[in-house]
Amino acid sequence: MRAPIRSVAIAAIAVAAGCASEVETGRASYTDLCAGCHGAGGQGNGPGARGLTVPPSDLTLIAAQNAGTFPRVEVMAKIDGYAKGEPHHGAMPVFWPLLEGRMVLVPTGDGILTPTPEPLVALAAYLESIQRQPRAAPVLSLKQVGPQ
C-alpha cells in the first residue's frame, strides 16, 4: 500500500518541478523579449514604453480582465499571431521567429491538441504566474460622504 502512495508523491514532485522550470524558462524569454516595454514586473512601465503612442498593456491583469481566468491560448495567439495572418497592431514586434523550438501539444479547446512551440508555452506559463488582482477603489462610507 505504501509503494503506490510513494509513487504518486514522487510523480507529483516531478510534475511540480517540470512546471517550475517551464515558468523559469518563460521568465528568461520574458526578460529578453518583453521587459523592455512591459517592464520587469509586467505592468507596462518598461523603458521602451516611453514615446509609444499606445502604451504597453499591464500583463499582470490579463486574468482579472477575463473574469479571473487566464486565457492561455489567446495570449499565445497574441504573442505569436502577428506573422500568421493577423494584422499587426501598434509597436509590438513580431515574436514568432524568436519563439520557435520543440513542439508540444497544447489543449486549445473542444478536445483539440495543437502543436505549439515550447518557448511560447513557457512564456505564457510565466505570464500566468505573474497575474494579480486589480487594486480596488476605496469604498467610502455614508459617514465619509454625507453631510457633516
Secondary structure, DSSP 8 states (H G I E B T S, - for coil): -HHHHHHHHHHHHHHHHHHHHHHHHHHHHHHHHTHHHH-TTSSS--GGGTT-SS----GGGTTGGGTT---HHHHHHHHHGGGGTS---TT----GGGG--SEEEEE-STT-EEEEEHHHHHHHHHHHHT-----------HHHHS--
